[in-house]
Amino acid sequence: MDADPFISWAAQDLSLTRTWDKTSASDVAISHLPSGRRVTFGDLEGMTALTATELHAQTELHGLARPVVVYETYDEVTTLVGILASARVGLSTCLIRPGTWSASSKRLSAELETAGFDGVLYDGALIVRSQRVSSTPAATHLFLQSGGTTGQPRLIRMDLSPPALSGMLRLYRQAGWRTGLRQLIMMPMYHAAGLLSALIGVLDGHQLIVAGTLSDSEKLLAAIGAESIEWFCATPTHLRLLAFSEGFESARLDSVRGVLHTGAACDHETKRRWLDLLGGDRVHEFYSSTEQVGLTFCSGREWAERPGTVGRGYLTRISVRDPAGRPVPTGMVGEVYMRSLAHARNAAPGVRRTNDGSCSVGDRGYLDADGYLFLVGREGDMFTVGGENVYPLELERAILEVPGVRDAMVRPRSHRVLGSIAEALVIADKPTKSTALAIKAHCRRSLPPASRPYALSFVAALPRTEVGKLRRWDLDG
């Protein structure tokens, strides 16, 4: 397959405006497991060309100079075609969660109008026409909505320029990625990590095996073996569901060359299960944000040597600073600032910047003597118990190490003397008094007094986003 003309150029040039070579027309590009649909590169090229023609006709019809096209990400094939077609005719794209347009159209259209677009196209129609066109030269952008940990969605411009895509490809290659692999898609397209791995995969000749709404962990494990999956990107929530499935240790995973996880912190027990099964050369992670302020990379071997780290900066300079913006000593917790050497400076909302170009999205952590980053949580999550800082992520990680615990969330509860205490909400196989005692005993051994759970309740479910981030703001009381 490496001799294919399409593969030859795709490995060198990741421009979204490229067309597919005719000799690749019969190769399968996308296989959709739930529906059984198979799309070849020839099909993909045909759909992209047709959509590009239709988009160009709409801009001509409405006399638009700089419109943006909005897509709800119901279907992975349609989403990828929309991005590629828009780029081909020089239009920008905005991806939103399925079913959210009716509720957010006015606010979203206003944000896009403020960004300098003269029209918003949705479902083949002109929704908004604006006279406030940006005076800067027209450029093709892709927008995603961020805010999974805050509950307040923000419109973020993604850098999908050839240099940025090539930079991500180089990172993927450190995690077992090769041209022409069979890649499993289990993350939604409106999530940056899910979108990038799928989009770069198409450009690099991958066959995308789309899991769609397939959420049953046993069926997903079976699909990895049956489809000879070689590479996939996942969240720690995906990995934990798979790792604690009955068939995990006996699953057919020999074909897997690389697993890359991101999107949230991974608990130690889940990470160790994957490392024990696949080894440190096949399980990796990276830490980043939709705002693309920078990223880290951590191989499985590096994590085994420094459990809990998210790695060192990848084309990124990292510093940890105090509230005044001054660097803190090694090992001290502070706000994490990153300066990307690969992405263009991004004026994303909610990002704090320093005079030297470093940016922060509010995450807190510390660096060790060798420059490895350890995260302890996000600024808005921290609370105090008797004057001591408590990071929910630290306590959640400890609770998840207890056998029989499936999920956990920590939040503050008001306390008359201490101001607040840590309350843990836990999903467990056996929600009994003995399990609660085991959790508290483990926390006594591994955490300082302020960070231990003063209150503990068993629950049937916890609110998480589609990519596994805890929605702490959704719980009452």
C-alpha positions as CSV (number, residue, x, y, z in Angstrom):
1,M,0.0,0.0,0.0
2,D,2.9,2.4,0.6
3,A,3.5,2.5,-3.2
4,D,0.1,4.0,-3.8
5,P,0.4,7.5,-5.4
6,F,-2.2,8.9,-3.0
7,I,-0.2,7.7,0.0
8,S,2.9,9.2,-1.4
9,W,1.6,12.7,-1.5
10,A,-0.6,12.4,1.6
11,A,2.4,11.6,3.8
12,Q,4.1,14.7,2.7
13,D,1.3,17.3,2.3
14,L,-1.6,17.5,4.6
15,S,-3.4,20.4,3.0
16,L,-7.2,20.1,3.3
17,T,-7.6,21.3,-0.3
18,R,-5.9,18.2,-1.9
19,T,-7.9,15.9,-4.2
20,W,-7.6,12.1,-4.2
21,D,-5.6,10.3,-6.9
22,K,-7.8,8.2,-9.2
23,T,-5.7,5.1,-8.5
24,S,-6.9,5.1,-4.9
25,A,-10.6,5.3,-5.9
26,S,-11.4,1.7,-4.9
27,D,-9.6,1.7,-1.6
28,V,-12.0,2.0,1.4
29,A,-11.6,5.2,3.3
30,I,-14.4,4.9,5.9
31,S,-16.3,1.9,7.3
32,H,-19.3,2.8,9.5
33,L,-19.9,-0.2,11.8
34,P,-23.4,0.6,13.0
35,S,-24.8,1.0,9.5
36,G,-22.4,-1.2,7.5
37,R,-21.7,1.7,5.1
38,R,-18.4,1.7,3.3
39,V,-17.0,4.8,1.5
40,T,-14.1,4.5,-0.8
41,F,-11.6,7.3,-1.5
42,G,-13.3,7.7,-4.9
43,D,-16.7,8.1,-3.1
44,L,-15.1,10.6,-0.7
45,E,-13.6,12.6,-3.6
46,G,-16.9,12.6,-5.5
47,M,-18.9,13.8,-2.4
48,T,-16.3,16.4,-1.6
49,A,-16.3,17.8,-5.2
50,L,-20.1,17.9,-5.3
51,T,-20.4,19.6,-1.9
52,A,-17.7,22.1,-2.9
53,T,-19.7,23.0,-6.1
54,E,-22.9,23.5,-4.1
55,L,-21.2,25.7,-1.5
56,H,-19.6,27.8,-4.2
57,A,-23.0,28.2,-5.9
58,Q,-24.5,29.4,-2.6
59,T,-21.9,32.0,-2.0
60,E,-22.4,33.3,-5.6
61,L,-26.2,33.3,-5.2
62,H,-26.2,35.3,-2.0
63,G,-23.3,37.5,-3.0
64,L,-21.1,36.5,0.0
65,A,-17.5,37.3,0.2
66,R,-16.6,35.6,3.5
67,P,-19.3,33.2,4.8
68,V,-19.0,30.4,7.3
69,V,-20.7,27.0,7.1
70,V,-22.2,25.4,10.2
71,Y,-22.5,21.7,10.5
72,E,-24.1,19.6,13.2
73,T,-21.9,16.5,13.6
74,Y,-24.6,13.9,13.2
75,D,-22.7,11.8,10.7
76,E,-18.9,11.3,10.5
77,V,-18.8,11.0,6.7
78,T,-20.8,14.2,6.1
79,T,-18.8,16.1,8.7
80,L,-15.5,15.2,7.0
81,V,-16.8,15.9,3.5
82,G,-18.1,19.3,4.8
83,I,-14.7,20.3,6.1
84,L,-12.8,19.2,3.0
85,A,-15.3,20.8,0.6
86,S,-15.4,24.1,2.5
87,A,-11.6,24.3,2.5
88,R,-11.5,23.5,-1.2
89,V,-13.5,26.6,-2.0
90,G,-12.0,28.8,0.7
91,L,-14.8,28.8,3.2
92,S,-14.6,28.5,7.0
93,T,-16.5,25.8,8.9
94,C,-18.0,25.6,12.4
95,L,-18.8,22.2,13.9
96,I,-21.4,22.0,16.7
97,R,-22.8,19.2,18.8
98,P,-25.8,17.2,17.3
99,G,-29.2,18.7,18.0
100,T,-27.9,22.0,19.4
101,W,-28.5,24.4,16.5
102,S,-32.2,25.2,17.3
103,A,-31.3,26.3,20.8
104,S,-28.0,28.1,20.1
105,S,-28.5,29.5,16.6
106,K,-29.0,33.1,17.6
107,R,-26.1,33.2,20.0
108,L,-23.8,31.3,17.7
109,S,-24.7,33.3,14.7
110,A,-23.9,36.5,16.6
111,E,-20.5,35.1,17.6
112,L,-19.7,34.2,14.1
113,E,-20.9,37.6,12.9
114,T,-18.6,39.3,15.4
115,A,-15.7,37.1,14.1
116,G,-16.1,39.0,10.8
117,F,-18.1,36.7,8.6
118,D,-20.7,38.2,6.2
119,G,-23.0,35.2,6.2
120,V,-23.8,32.0,8.1
121,L,-24.9,29.0,6.0
122,Y,-26.7,26.1,7.6
123,D,-28.4,23.1,5.9
124,G,-28.2,24.7,2.5
125,A,-29.7,28.0,3.5
126,L,-28.4,31.5,4.4
127,I,-29.3,32.0,8.1
128,V,-27.6,35.3,8.8
129,R,-26.3,38.1,6.5
130,S,-24.0,40.7,8.1
131,Q,-22.4,43.9,7.0
132,R,-19.7,43.6,9.6
133,V,-17.1,41.9,7.4
134,S,-13.6,41.7,8.8
135,S,-11.1,44.1,7.2
136,T,-8.4,41.5,7.6
137,P,-7.6,39.3,4.6
138,A,-9.9,36.3,4.2
139,A,-8.6,33.0,5.6
140,T,-10.1,29.6,6.0
141,H,-10.8,28.6,9.6
142,L,-12.5,25.8,11.5
143,F,-14.4,26.6,14.7
144,L,-15.2,24.2,17.5
145,Q,-17.1,24.9,20.7
146,S,-15.1,24.4,23.9
147,G,-16.1,24.6,27.5
148,G,-16.6,21.0,28.5
149,T,-15.3,21.5,32.0
150,T,-17.0,24.8,32.7
151,G,-20.5,24.4,31.2
152,Q,-20.0,27.7,29.2
153,P,-19.4,26.9,25.6
154,R,-16.9,29.1,23.8
155,L,-16.2,29.4,20.1
156,I,-12.6,28.4,19.4
157,R,-10.7,28.7,16.2
158,M,-8.7,25.7,15.3
159,D,-5.4,25.9,13.4
160,L,-5.7,23.4,10.5
161,S,-2.9,24.8,8.4
162,P,-0.6,22.3,6.7
163,P,2.3,23.1,9.2
164,A,-0.1,22.5,12.2
165,L,-1.5,19.3,10.7
166,S,2.0,18.1,10.0
167,G,3.1,18.8,13.5
168,M,0.3,16.7,14.9
169,L,1.2,13.9,12.4
170,R,4.7,13.9,13.8
171,L,3.3,13.5,17.3
172,Y,1.0,10.7,16.2
173,R,4.0,8.9,14.7
174,Q,5.6,8.7,18.1
175,A,2.5,6.8,19.2
176,G,2.6,4.0,16.6
177,W,0.9,5.9,13.8
178,R,1.9,4.8,10.3
179,T,0.5,5.7,6.8
180,G,-2.4,3.5,5.7
181,L,-3.4,2.1,9.1
182,R,-6.8,0.9,10.1
183,Q,-7.9,3.5,12.7
184,L,-10.8,3.1,15.0
185,I,-12.9,6.3,15.5
186,M,-14.7,6.4,18.8
187,M,-14.6,10.1,19.7
188,P,-17.1,12.6,18.4
189,M,-16.1,15.0,15.5
190,Y,-16.9,18.1,17.5
191,H,-14.1,17.2,19.9
192,A,-10.7,18.5,18.8
193,A,-8.9,15.2,19.4
194,G,-11.5,13.1,17.6
195,L,-11.6,15.5,14.7
196,L,-7.9,15.8,14.2
197,S,-7.2,12.0,14.3
198,A,-9.9,11.3,11.8
199,L,-9.1,14.2,9.5
200,I,-5.3,13.5,9.5
201,G,-6.1,9.8,9.1
202,V,-8.1,10.5,5.9
203,L,-5.2,12.7,4.5
204,D,-2.7,10.0,5.4
205,G,-4.5,7.1,3.8
206,H,-6.1,5.5,6.8
207,Q,-9.2,3.3,6.6
208,L,-11.4,4.8,9.3
209,I,-13.5,2.3,11.2
210,V,-16.2,4.4,12.8
211,A,-17.8,3.0,16.0
212,G,-20.5,5.6,16.0
213,T,-22.9,5.2,18.9
214,L,-21.4,1.8,19.8
215,S,-20.8,2.2,23.5
216,D,-21.0,-1.4,24.8
217,S,-17.5,-2.0,26.0
218,E,-17.6,-5.8,25.2
219,K,-18.8,-5.1,21.7
220,L,-16.2,-2.4,21.2
221,L,-13.4,-4.8,22.3
222,A,-14.8,-7.4,19.9
223,A,-14.8,-4.9,17.1
224,I,-11.1,-4.0,17.7
225,G,-10.2,-7.7,17.2
226,A,-12.6,-8.4,14.3
227,E,-11.6,-5.3,12.4
228,S,-7.9,-5.7,13.0
229,I,-7.7,-2.2,14.4
230,E,-4.2,-0.9,14.5
231,W,-4.5,2.6,16.0
232,F,-7.0,4.7,18.0
233,C,-7.3,7.8,20.0
234,A,-9.5,7.7,23.1
235,T,-10.3,9.4,26.3
236,P,-9.5,7.9,29.7
237,T,-13.2,7.2,30.2
238,H,-13.2,5.0,27.1
239,L,-10.0,3.3,28.3
240,R,-11.5,2.7,31.8
241,L,-14.7,1.2,30.4
242,L,-12.7,-1.2,28.3
243,A,-10.1,-2.0,30.9
244,F,-12.7,-3.1,33.4
245,S,-14.7,-5.1,31.0
246,E,-14.9,-8.9,31.6
247,G,-13.2,-9.7,28.3
248,F,-10.4,-7.1,28.5
249,E,-7.5,-9.5,29.3
250,S,-8.6,-12.0,26.8
251,A,-9.5,-9.5,24.0
252,R,-7.8,-9.8,20.6
253,L,-5.6,-6.7,20.6
254,D,-2.5,-8.1,18.8
255,S,-3.2,-5.9,15.8
256,V,-3.0,-2.7,17.9
257,R,0.2,-0.7,17.2
258,G,-0.7,2.4,19.2
259,V,-3.2,3.8,21.6
260,L,-3.2,7.5,22.3
261,H,-5.4,9.0,25.0
262,T,-6.2,12.6,25.8
263,G,-9.1,14.8,26.9
264,A,-8.8,14.4,30.7
265,A,-6.7,12.9,33.4
266,C,-6.3,9.1,33.4
267,D,-6.4,7.3,36.7
268,H,-3.4,5.2,37.5
269,E,-5.2,1.8,37.7
270,T,-6.6,2.2,34.2
271,K,-3.3,3.2,32.8
272,R,-1.5,0.3,34.4
273,R,-4.0,-2.2,33.0
274,W,-3.4,-1.0,29.5
275,L,0.4,-0.9,30.0
276,D,0.3,-4.4,31.4
277,L,-1.6,-5.7,28.4
278,L,0.0,-3.8,25.5
279,G,3.3,-2.6,26.9
280,G,4.9,0.8,27.2
281,D,5.7,1.0,23.5
282,R,2.0,1.0,22.5
283,V,0.2,3.1,25.1
284,H,0.8,6.9,25.0
285,E,-0.9,10.1,25.9
286,F,-0.9,13.8,25.1
287,Y,-2.2,16.8,27.0
288,S,-3.6,19.8,25.1
289,S,-6.7,22.0,24.8
290,T,-9.0,23.0,22.0
291,E,-7.4,26.4,22.2
292,Q,-4.2,24.9,21.0
293,V,-2.0,26.9,23.4
294,G,0.5,24.0,23.4
295,L,0.8,20.3,24.2
296,T,2.8,17.6,25.9
297,F,3.5,14.0,24.9
298,C,4.2,11.1,27.2
299,S,5.1,7.6,26.1
300,G,4.1,4.5,28.1
301,R,7.6,3.9,29.3
302,E,7.9,7.5,30.5
303,W,4.7,7.2,32.5
304,A,5.8,4.0,34.1
305,E,8.9,5.7,35.3
306,R,6.9,8.8,36.6
307,P,3.3,7.6,37.3
308,G,0.9,10.5,36.8
309,T,2.9,12.7,34.5
310,V,1.4,13.9,31.2
311,G,4.8,14.2,29.8
312,R,7.1,17.0,28.6
313,G,6.4,19.8,26.1
314,Y,6.1,18.8,22.5
315,L,7.1,21.7,20.3
316,T,6.0,23.6,23.4
317,R,7.7,25.5,26.2
318,I,6.1,25.0,29.6
319,S,6.3,27.1,32.8
320,V,4.4,27.0,36.1
321,R,3.7,30.4,37.6
322,D,2.2,32.0,40.7
323,P,-0.8,34.5,40.6
324,A,1.6,37.3,39.9
325,G,3.0,35.5,36.8
326,R,6.3,34.6,38.4
327,P,7.8,31.1,37.8
328,V,7.5,28.9,40.9
329,P,10.2,26.4,42.1
330,T,10.3,22.8,40.8
331,G,7.7,20.7,42.5
332,M,5.5,23.6,43.5
333,V,1.9,23.8,42.2
334,G,0.9,26.8,40.2
335,E,-0.8,27.8,37.0
336,V,0.4,26.0,33.9
337,Y,1.5,28.2,31.0
338,M,2.4,27.0,27.6
339,R,4.0,28.5,24.5
340,S,3.4,26.6,21.3
341,L,6.2,26.6,18.8
342,A,4.0,24.9,16.1
343,H,0.7,26.7,16.1
344,A,-0.1,30.3,15.2
345,R,-1.0,32.6,18.2
346,N,-4.6,32.0,18.9
347,A,-6.8,34.8,20.2
348,A,-9.2,32.4,21.9
349,P,-11.6,33.6,24.6
350,G,-10.8,32.6,28.1
351,V,-7.0,32.3,27.5
352,R,-4.7,34.2,29.8
353,R,-1.5,35.5,28.1
354,T,1.9,36.8,29.3
355,N,4.1,39.3,27.6
356,D,6.4,36.6,26.4
357,G,3.6,34.8,24.5
358,S,2.9,32.1,27.0
359,C,-0.8,31.1,27.4
360,S,-2.9,29.4,30.1
361,V,-6.4,27.9,30.0
362,G,-6.5,27.7,33.8
363,D,-5.0,24.2,34.5
364,R,-2.8,23.8,37.6
365,G,0.1,21.5,38.1
366,Y,3.8,21.3,38.7
367,L,7.1,20.4,36.9
368,D,9.6,17.9,38.2
369,A,13.4,18.4,37.9
370,D,13.4,16.8,34.4
371,G,10.6,19.0,33.0
372,Y,7.8,16.5,33.2
373,L,4.4,18.0,33.9
374,F,2.0,16.7,36.5
375,L,-1.6,18.1,36.6
376,V,-3.6,18.5,39.8
377,G,-6.8,20.1,38.3
378,R,-8.3,23.2,36.9
379,E,-8.4,26.6,38.7
380,G,-12.2,26.6,39.1
381,D,-12.3,23.1,40.6
382,M,-10.0,23.8,43.5
383,F,-11.6,24.6,46.9
384,T,-10.2,25.0,50.5
385,V,-10.8,22.9,53.6
386,G,-9.7,24.7,56.7
387,G,-7.5,26.9,54.6
388,E,-5.8,24.0,52.8
389,N,-6.1,23.8,49.0
390,V,-7.9,20.7,47.8
391,Y,-7.9,19.5,44.2
392,P,-10.8,17.2,43.3
393,L,-8.7,15.4,40.7
394,E,-6.2,14.3,43.2
395,L,-8.8,12.7,45.4
396,E,-10.7,11.2,42.5
397,R,-7.5,9.5,41.3
398,A,-7.0,8.0,44.8
399,I,-10.6,6.7,45.0
400,L,-10.4,5.1,41.6
401,E,-7.5,3.0,42.8
402,V,-9.8,1.1,45.2
403,P,-10.9,-2.3,43.8
404,G,-14.6,-2.3,42.8
405,V,-14.8,1.4,42.2
406,R,-16.1,2.3,38.7
407,D,-16.2,6.1,38.8
408,A,-15.9,8.9,41.2
409,M,-16.5,12.7,41.5
410,V,-15.4,15.0,44.3
411,R,-17.1,18.4,45.1
412,P,-17.0,20.8,48.0
413,R,-19.8,20.8,50.7
414,S,-20.3,23.7,53.1
415,H,-19.0,23.1,56.6
416,R,-19.7,25.3,59.7
417,V,-16.1,25.1,61.0
418,L,-13.9,24.3,58.1
419,G,-15.7,26.4,55.5
420,S,-16.0,23.4,53.2
421,I,-15.3,19.7,53.2
422,A,-14.6,17.2,50.4
423,E,-17.6,15.1,49.4
424,A,-17.1,12.1,47.2
425,L,-19.8,10.6,44.9
426,V,-18.9,7.1,44.0
427,I,-20.1,4.4,41.6
428,A,-19.1,1.0,42.9
429,D,-19.7,-2.7,42.0
430,K,-20.8,-3.2,45.7
431,P,-22.1,0.1,47.2
432,T,-21.7,-1.2,50.8
433,K,-20.4,0.0,54.1
434,S,-17.3,-2.1,53.6
435,T,-16.5,-0.5,50.3
436,A,-16.9,2.9,51.8
437,L,-14.5,2.0,54.6
438,A,-12.0,0.6,52.1
439,I,-12.1,3.9,50.2
440,K,-11.6,6.0,53.3
441,A,-8.8,3.8,54.5
442,H,-7.0,4.0,51.2
443,C,-7.4,7.8,51.2
444,R,-5.9,8.0,54.7
445,R,-2.8,6.2,53.5
446,S,-2.3,8.3,50.4
447,L,-3.7,11.8,51.0
448,P,-3.2,14.6,53.5
449,P,-6.1,15.1,56.0
450,A,-7.7,18.1,54.1
451,S,-7.9,16.1,50.8
452,R,-9.7,13.1,52.3
453,P,-13.4,12.5,51.7
454,Y,-15.3,13.7,54.8
455,A,-18.6,12.7,53.2
456,L,-19.1,9.8,50.8
457,S,-22.2,8.7,48.9
458,F,-22.9,6.0,46.4
459,V,-24.7,7.0,43.2
460,A,-25.9,5.1,40.1
461,A,-24.5,7.6,37.6
462,L,-22.4,10.7,37.3
463,P,-22.8,13.5,34.8
464,R,-20.1,13.3,32.1
465,T,-19.8,14.9,28.7
466,E,-19.7,12.7,25.6
467,V,-15.9,12.6,25.8
468,G,-15.9,11.7,29.5
469,K,-15.3,15.0,31.3
470,L,-17.1,15.4,34.6
471,R,-19.9,18.0,34.5
472,R,-19.5,19.1,38.0
473,W,-21.9,22.1,37.5
474,D,-24.8,19.7,36.6
475,L,-25.3,18.2,40.1
476,D,-27.7,19.8,42.6
477,G,-26.8,20.6,46.2
